[in-house]
Amino acid sequence: MHKLGVITTLLGLILSIVGLVVGFWEMLHGNDNAQYWLSLVPLGFVGLFVGVTLTQLYNKQEGRKPEQ
């Protein structure tokens, strides 16, 4: 699950960055596709949030004994 969290975090980050850059680029050039690209930003943020949560819940050292 930790690996899935890392992958989801990276995909969410990529979606957010690509959505912002391409969306604003399309908007500045007057294309109608800007709304589609900018709608990727919230999806990327949700992916980023889910990935970070998964990464924190299922860390690599899951089998260690809790400290007392």
Residue pairs with C-beta under 8 A, 6 or more apart in sequence:
1 54
1 57
1 58
2 54
2 55
2 58
2 59
2 60
2 62
4 54
5 50
5 51
5 52
5 53
5 54
5 55
5 56
5 57
5 58
6 51
6 55
7 51
8 47
8 48
8 50
8 51
8 54
9 47
9 48
9 51
9 52
9 55
10 51
11 44
11 47
11 51
12 43
12 44
12 45
12 46
12 47
12 48
12 49
12 50
12 51
13 44
13 48
14 44
15 40
15 41
15 43
15 44
15 47
16 40
16 41
16 44
16 45
16 48
17 44
18 37
18 40
18 44
19 37
19 38
19 39
19 40
19 41
19 43
19 44
20 38
20 41
22 37
23 34
23 35
23 36
23 37
23 38
23 40
23 41
24 34
24 38
26 33
26 34
26 37
27 34
27 38
